[in-house]
């Protein structure tokens, strides 16, 4: 098999590092795992071709330390770096430094990242491409009076959110003019602390929405394809909990419009690499709006891989090497239904992390069941990083059979020694509103799954903040 890269350094950890290592080895490419002192016994360290310790446990001193990572890449003679997701995956300065060192950054161009990684610039790009955006502002505002003028024009209630980042930081629902000044100041302080950038977007608030995203890929020959849609509406604290494809209950014609809009936007900015274009769907009006683009691999990429029988990581590596896409749009044929459950080491009710030693671990198996994880029996889940320890992904011919298959898989999933959110997933999958497709982005905030108090049809006031 021809080798387009000789050796790739993976600038990440956990299950995504392991996923990339496997793809590289299947392509005949050697790998370098980097790790903190806390991750000396991590599975990605054990399975890579070689490994380098890059610092102490705290991420800012290891997985976010660009100088140390580049030193490791040069010392091991890696000719490419794959950032995975999180950490430095959407950092254009890191990508630029890789290029200046003669090392390929496996991801989009620096220009792509700078345009689409900023919500205000991405919104302007969408408007220029003719892709619908939520009524509001596309510049990013620093002064409260200027923002208030836009809010009045859009009409209350409105949503404030950061231009420079995500995760729900700085998001505020403002119901009227009297609340605006205080909410704007509070939001601005939060985003300045989180992202060192106080610019805020002002958008019309939509009360009942679904979060639908489109996986796309573009090569350096200007070919762009989509891989159908994913529904990521089951969220808690603005973090995705469960993803599925296709999106249940949305008209097929609407899903096709969303797919076409994603390709149109990616094509308009000359996007290269894999990426995800995210939309909100107004359930009452059956209209969709662009919200942002993630210029990296997504946590939920296995959903699309199973739905379309593709390997997005290999595709991403090929694109970075300057090779064309391995398929055209007509080659990508979604079949069946796929659901992914993110398994976190956390107390499912208090929502606090539950690090510690895993005494016993047994992943589920069987036809149509995939588990992406980097844990094992006697592995210690570290308190320094994200609490996600596994993803259980299942595929079946119908949504109902897919739900049942995932319930069986979760029953087979044995993780002893720490708390996990497995029971939360069981309760979501068994809820009648989820099973019937009658849910929205604040489903988990409006349904008390642990006491049976059901209010799903009355969403809380921050659905759009997802």
N, C-alpha and C positions, 0 to 999 in steps of 0.2 A: 504493500500500500504506500503510495506516495506520501511523503511527510512535508506539510507546508510550514510547520514549525518543528524545531528539534526539541525544544524544552520550554514548558510553560510554568511560570510561578503563579500559584493561586494565592491572591491577597485576601484570604478570608479563612473561615473556620467552619466547624460543624457540618451539617448535612449538605449544604451547598458546596463546600469545599470537596467533600467526598463525591458528590454528583459530578463535578467538573473533572476530578481526577479519573473517574471511571470513563468519561467520554474521551479524555485525552489518551488514556491507555488503549482504548478500542481503536483510536486513530493512529496508534503507534508513536505517540508523543510522550516523552519523559516529563515528569512533573516534579515541582519543588513545593513542598508544604512549608508555610511559615507558621510559627506558633509562639504564644506567650509562655512564660514559665508555668502558668496554671494549666496549659493545654499539652504538657509533655506526653501524657498518656492518651491523647485524643486519637480517634480512629483515622482522621485524615492524615495525621502525622505518621501513623503506622503503615498506611497503604500507599503513600506517595513514593516516588522513586528516591527522593532524598528530602531532608527537612532542615530548616534553619530556625533557631530560637531568635526572636527579634525583640524581646523585652519582657518586662514584668506584666502582671495580670491586667492592669487597667488598660482599656482599649486605646486611650490617647497616648500611652507609652509603648504600644505594640502595634495593634492592627490599624491604628490611625497615624502611626509614625512614618511619614513618607520617606524621610531620609534613611531610616533603618531598612525599610522594605526595598528601596532602590539599591541599597548596599548589598542586600541579600541577592537581589536579581543579578547584579553585576558579578558578584563573587561566584555565583553558581552558573554563570553564562547562560541565563535564560534569555530567549529572544522574544518572549511575549509575557504579558501579565494579564490574568483574568481576575477581575475584582469581585465576581459573584454579585451579591446584592447587599445593600447596607454598607457600612464602613465607607470606603472610598469609591464606591461604584458609580456615583454621579458627581464626582469631584473633577471639574474640568482642569483645574491646576495640576492634579495628579496625572491626568491623561497627557497634559502638555509636557510635564517633566519626563514621563515615559518616552515620549517622542524625541525629546532633546537628548536622551541617553541612547537612542537607537533601539529602543525596545517597544514592540507593538502593544498598544493598549487594546484589549479585546472588548470593544464596545463602540459606541458611535463616535463621530468626530467631535473635536473640541467645540466646533461651531454648533453642531447639533445640540450638544449638552448645554451650551450657554443660551441658546434660543429656547429650547423646550424645557430646560430645568428650572426656569424662572416662570412662575405662573402668569405674571403680567405679559411677558414677552410671548409666551406660548399662546395666551389668549389672543394677542394681536395677530400672531401667525395664523391662528384658526380663522379669525375674522377675514383676513386677507385671502385665505383659501376658500372662503364661502361656507365654512363649517359653523353651525349654530352655536352661540355662546349665551350664557344667562344674561339677561338685561342688567347693566351695571357699567363698571369702569374697567378699562384695559391698560391703564398706565401705572397704577400703584401710587398711593397717596401718603404723604407725610403730615399734612396739615388737616386738622379736624374740620375746619370750616369748608375746605374744598371737598372733603369727603361727604359732608352733610348735603351739599348741593347735589351731588350724584345720588345720594340716598333718596332725597326728595323726588328726583326725576324718575328713579326706578320704582319708588313706592314702597313704603313700609309694609311688613317687616323686611329687614335686609340682613345680609350676612357679611361680617367682616372676617377676612382671613389673610394669612401671611402670603406675600409674593414669593418669598425665598425658601419656604420649607413646608412640611406637612405634619402628619401625626396629630392634628387637631390643635396644635399650639396656636394661641391667639384667636381662635375661632369664637366669634360672639354673634348671637342672634340679638338684633336690636328691634324692638317692637314699635317704637315711636321716637319722635324728635327729642323729647325730654330726656330719654335714656342715652342718647347718642354720644354726647361729649364724654361722659364717664366711661362708656363701653369702649370708645375709640382709644382713650388714653390707656385703659387697662390692657387692651389687645396689643397696642403698640409696645408697651413695656415688656410684655411676654415674648413677642417675636424678636425684639431687639436682644433680649437675654438669650434666646434660643439660637438665633441665626445671625446676629450682628447686623441686622437689616430691618429697619422699622417700617418699611413700605407695606401698606395694606391695600387689598382689593376690596371694593364695595360691590356687592351683587344682590339682586333680588333673592329673597329667601323663598324656597319652594317647600311646601309643608309635607308632601308625600312623594318620595322618590325611591327609585332603585339605582344601585351603583352597577353599571354595566361597562365592561372594558373589552377592548379588541387587541389581541396579540397580532403584531405585524412584524415583518422582516423586510429589510431593503438591502440590496447589494450595491457594489460600487459601479455596476453597469446600469444603474437607475431602474432596476426591477424591484417592485414592491408588491408584496402579497399579504393577505390576512389569513388568520387561522380560526375564523369564527369568533364568537363572543364568549365571555365568561361573566357570570353573575356573582358579584362579591358583596351583596347587600347585607349578609349576616355579619354584623360588626359589633364590637364593644369598645367604647372609648376610642372610636375612630380607627381601631385596628381590626383587620379582617380576621374572622374566626373560621368561616366555612365558605368554600367557593364551589361553584358548579357550572356546567356547560351542557347543553345550551341554556339560555335564560328562561326559566319556567314562566309561562303565562304571557310573555310578550309576543305580540303578533309577529309572524315571520317576516312580513314586509318591513316592519319597523327595525327588526334586527339587521336586515339586509341594508337598510339605509344607514344604520350606525356603522356597519362594516365598511361600506363605501366611503363614508365620511373619514374614517380612520386612515384608509389608504390614500385618499385625496390629500389629507393633511401631511402625512409622511412623505408623499411624493413632492408636495409643494416646498418642503424644506430640504429635499435631497437627503432623506434619512438613510443612513447605513447602519447595519447591525439589527439585532432584535430589539423590540420595545413594546410598550403597551400604551394605547391611547384610551383614556378614561372618560366616561360620560355619566351624566345623571339623566334618568328618564323620569319625567313628570307623569306619574301614573294617572292623574286626573285628566290631563290634556293629551296623553299619549304622544308627547314631544320629547326630543332628546337634546342635550346640551353638552358641549365639550367642557371639561373641567381642568384636565392636566394630562401630561404625558410622562411616563416613567421611562427614562432612557437607559434601561438596564434589563436584566433578567428579573422576572418576578418570582416571589415565593411560590405562587400558584401555577407556575409554568407546567408542572406535570399534568394538570387538568387538560390543557390544550394538547400536550403530547399524546395522552391516551385517547383523546377525542379524535385526533387527526392522524394518529400513528406516525408521528414525526419526532425528531430529536432536535430540539431547539438549541441545546448547548453545542452540539456538533455544527449546526448551521451557523451559529454565532462565531465559532472558531474559523470556519471556512470563509465567512464574509470578511473577517479581520485579515485573513491571508490574501484577500483580493480575488477570491474565487466567486463564481456566480452561484446564485441560489440553486439548490438541487431539484427544485420543482417549480412549476408554474401554478397559477391560481386553480386551474382545472384539475391539477393533480391532488389538491388538498380537499379531501372528502370527509367531513365530520360524520361519525356514526355513533349511535347509541347515546348514552347519558353518562356523565362523569361527575363525581362529587369528591372534594378533598376536605378532610378534617385536620386542622392544625392542633397537634397535641403539645400543650404547654406544661411545664413544671410549675404549677401554681395551684393555690387554693381556689376552686371554681366559684365559691361564694364570696369570699373576701377579696379575691383577685389580687393576692399578693404572691410573689415568687416563692417557690418551694425547692430551693437547691438542696443538694445532698447526694448521698451515695445510693445508686440503684442496686438493690439487693438481688432482684431477679427481673430479667427482661425477656419477653417472648413476643416478637411481632406477629401479627396475623398473616395468613397466606391464603392460597387458593386461586382459582381462575378469576381473572379480572381484578386482582388485588395487588396494589403496589405500596410499598412502604419506603419513604425516604427518611433516613435517620442515621445518626452517627453515634448512637449510644449503645451500650452493651451491659451485661451483668457485671457488677462491681465497678462500673464507671461512675465517677463523681460529677454531677451536674454543677458547674461553677456559678457563683453568684454575680460574676462580673459582666455577664453578657445576656443577650436576649433569652427569654425563658422557653422558646420553642425547641422541643427536643425531637420531634418526629412529625411526619405528615403521612396520613393514611389516605390513599387515593383508590377509589374503586370505579369500575365501569360495568354497565349492564345495558341491556337492550332498551329498557324504558326507565323513566325517572323513578317510578314506584319500586321496581325491582332493584334499582341502584340504591335507593334509601335502605331497603331491606338488607342488601348485601353489606352496606357500610355498618349497619347495626350489628350484624353478625361478626364482622371484622373487629369492631370495637369490643365486643364481648370476648373475643379471642386475644385482645391486646393486654398483655400482662406487664405492668410496670410497678414493681414493689420497692418500697423504701422511701419514696417521695410522693407527694400529692400531684395529681394531674387533673386536667379538665375533661377527661374522657366522659364522665357522667354528664357534663354540660352538653356535649355533642349528642349523646343519647336522647336527652330531653328535647333538644332542638329538632332532631330528626323525627321524634315521635309526636311533635306538636301538630294539631290539625291545621293550623294556619300555614305552617311551613309545608306540610305535605300537600296542601291544596294550592300552593303558590301564592297565597294571600299574605305577603310580607313586604317590608320596606326596610330602609337602612337603620331604623331605630327599633326593630323588632325586639332585640334583647333588652332594650331599655323600657319597653312598654308591656312586656310579658314577664311576669315573675315565674320562671320555670321551676323554682324550688318550693313554691307554696301553692301553685295552681291558680294564682290570681291573674286572670287573662284580660288584657286591655289592648290587644294588638290593633284593633281597628281605630284607635285614637292615638296617633303618633305624637311623640313629644316634639318640642319646638326646636330641635336641631338636626332634623333628618338630613338636610343638605350639607351639613358639616362633615359628612363622611369623606 
